[in-house]
Amino acid sequence: MVRMDDEKVDVVVAHEMLHIEFIRNFGFYCRDVLKLTVEDFGAFQEASTFLLNDEMNDILSRPDYGYKEHQELRSKLSAEWKKNKNFNNLVNYYKGLTN
């Protein structure tokens, strides 16, 4: 979300670009192979923006805060990501959380 007084829109742009790339690269896999519901896909897509903090904090002007309802999931995904930094593994890990 862009706030009127937030001049640091680079994070907003990165956040939205991450969504676009996520859908383009993993949308069909999540829907057709993993059989994620629309709600689960949306939650994963939002929570996966933790990557902006974990991987791009040195070039973005501020952290990506995400939404309150996704904070616990962001923490779990971040911890899993730090184990091997493999997005395919992360997607499959998330699928395990939805069962």
C-alpha positions as a Markdown table, in Angstrom:
| # | Residue | x | y | z |
|---|---|---|---|---|
| 1 | Met | 0.0 | 0.0 | 0.0 |
| 2 | Val | 1.3 | 3.5 | -0.9 |
| 3 | Arg | 0.8 | 6.0 | 1.9 |
| 4 | Met | 0.5 | 9.7 | 0.9 |
| 5 | Asp | 3.4 | 10.7 | 3.2 |
| 6 | Asp | 5.6 | 7.7 | 2.1 |
| 7 | Glu | 8.2 | 8.9 | -0.3 |
| 8 | Lys | 10.0 | 5.5 | -0.2 |
| 9 | Val | 7.8 | 3.8 | -2.8 |
| 10 | Asp | 10.7 | 1.5 | -4.0 |
| 11 | Val | 9.5 | -1.1 | -1.4 |
| 12 | Val | 5.9 | -0.9 | -2.7 |
| 13 | Val | 7.1 | -1.3 | -6.3 |
| 14 | Ala | 9.3 | -4.3 | -5.3 |
| 15 | His | 6.4 | -5.8 | -3.3 |
| 16 | Glu | 4.1 | -5.6 | -6.3 |
| 17 | Met | 6.7 | -6.9 | -8.7 |
| 18 | Leu | 7.3 | -9.9 | -6.5 |
| 19 | His | 3.6 | -10.7 | -6.7 |
| 20 | Ile | 3.7 | -10.5 | -10.5 |
| 21 | Glu | 6.7 | -12.7 | -10.8 |
| 22 | Phe | 5.4 | -15.1 | -8.2 |
| 23 | Ile | 2.1 | -15.5 | -10.2 |
| 24 | Arg | 3.9 | -15.9 | -13.5 |
| 25 | Asn | 6.5 | -18.4 | -12.3 |
| 26 | Phe | 4.6 | -20.4 | -9.7 |
| 27 | Gly | 0.9 | -19.7 | -10.2 |
| 28 | Phe | 0.1 | -22.8 | -12.3 |
| 29 | Tyr | 2.2 | -25.0 | -10.1 |
| 30 | Cys | 0.5 | -23.9 | -7.0 |
| 31 | Arg | -2.9 | -24.3 | -8.5 |
| 32 | Asp | -2.6 | -27.4 | -10.6 |
| 33 | Val | 0.1 | -29.4 | -8.9 |
| 34 | Leu | -0.1 | -28.4 | -5.3 |
| 35 | Lys | -3.8 | -27.8 | -5.5 |
| 36 | Leu | -3.6 | -24.7 | -3.3 |
| 37 | Thr | -6.9 | -23.0 | -2.7 |
| 38 | Val | -7.3 | -19.4 | -3.9 |
| 39 | Glu | -7.1 | -18.3 | -0.3 |
| 40 | Asp | -4.0 | -20.4 | 0.5 |
| 41 | Phe | -2.3 | -19.1 | -2.7 |
| 42 | Gly | -3.1 | -15.5 | -1.7 |
| 43 | Ala | -1.8 | -15.9 | 1.8 |
| 44 | Phe | 1.4 | -17.5 | 0.5 |
| 45 | Gln | 1.8 | -14.8 | -2.1 |
| 46 | Glu | 1.5 | -12.1 | 0.5 |
| 47 | Ala | 3.6 | -13.8 | 3.2 |
| 48 | Ser | 6.4 | -14.5 | 0.7 |
| 49 | Thr | 7.2 | -10.8 | 0.5 |
| 50 | Phe | 9.4 | -11.5 | 3.6 |
| 51 | Leu | 12.0 | -12.2 | 0.8 |
| 52 | Leu | 12.3 | -8.4 | 0.3 |
| 53 | Asn | 13.6 | -8.1 | 3.8 |
| 54 | Asp | 15.7 | -11.3 | 3.8 |
| 55 | Glu | 17.3 | -10.8 | 0.3 |
| 56 | Met | 17.0 | -7.1 | -0.6 |
| 57 | Asn | 17.3 | -5.2 | 2.6 |
| 58 | Asp | 20.6 | -3.7 | 1.5 |
| 59 | Ile | 19.0 | -1.9 | -1.5 |
| 60 | Leu | 15.5 | -1.1 | -0.4 |
| 61 | Ser | 14.8 | 2.1 | 1.6 |
| 62 | Arg | 12.8 | 0.5 | 4.3 |
| 63 | Pro | 11.6 | -3.0 | 5.4 |
| 64 | Asp | 8.5 | -4.5 | 3.8 |
| 65 | Tyr | 6.1 | -4.9 | 6.7 |
| 66 | Gly | 3.4 | -7.1 | 5.2 |
| 67 | Tyr | 0.0 | -7.4 | 6.6 |
| 68 | Lys | -0.7 | -8.2 | 10.3 |
| 69 | Glu | -2.6 | -11.4 | 9.5 |
| 70 | His | 0.5 | -12.8 | 7.7 |
| 71 | Gln | 3.2 | -12.1 | 10.3 |
| 72 | Glu | 3.3 | -15.6 | 11.8 |
| 73 | Leu | 3.4 | -17.2 | 8.3 |
| 74 | Arg | 6.1 | -14.7 | 7.2 |
| 75 | Ser | 8.2 | -15.8 | 10.2 |
| 76 | Lys | 7.8 | -19.5 | 9.5 |
| 77 | Leu | 8.6 | -19.0 | 5.8 |
| 78 | Ser | 11.7 | -16.9 | 6.6 |
| 79 | Ala | 13.0 | -19.5 | 8.9 |
| 80 | Glu | 12.5 | -22.2 | 6.3 |
| 81 | Trp | 14.1 | -20.0 | 3.6 |
| 82 | Lys | 17.2 | -19.5 | 5.6 |
| 83 | Lys | 17.9 | -23.3 | 5.7 |
| 84 | Asn | 18.6 | -23.6 | 1.9 |
| 85 | Lys | 17.3 | -20.5 | 0.0 |
| 86 | Asn | 15.5 | -22.7 | -2.5 |
| 87 | Phe | 12.1 | -21.4 | -3.6 |
| 88 | Asn | 10.8 | -24.7 | -4.8 |
| 89 | Asn | 11.5 | -26.2 | -1.4 |
| 90 | Leu | 9.7 | -23.2 | 0.2 |
| 91 | Val | 6.6 | -23.7 | -1.9 |
| 92 | Asn | 6.5 | -27.3 | -1.0 |
| 93 | Tyr | 7.1 | -26.5 | 2.7 |
| 94 | Tyr | 4.1 | -24.1 | 2.6 |
| 95 | Lys | 1.9 | -26.8 | 1.0 |
| 96 | Gly | 2.8 | -28.9 | 4.1 |
| 97 | Leu | 1.5 | -26.1 | 6.4 |
| 98 | Thr | -1.8 | -26.0 | 4.6 |
| 99 | Asn | -2.6 | -29.7 | 5.2 |
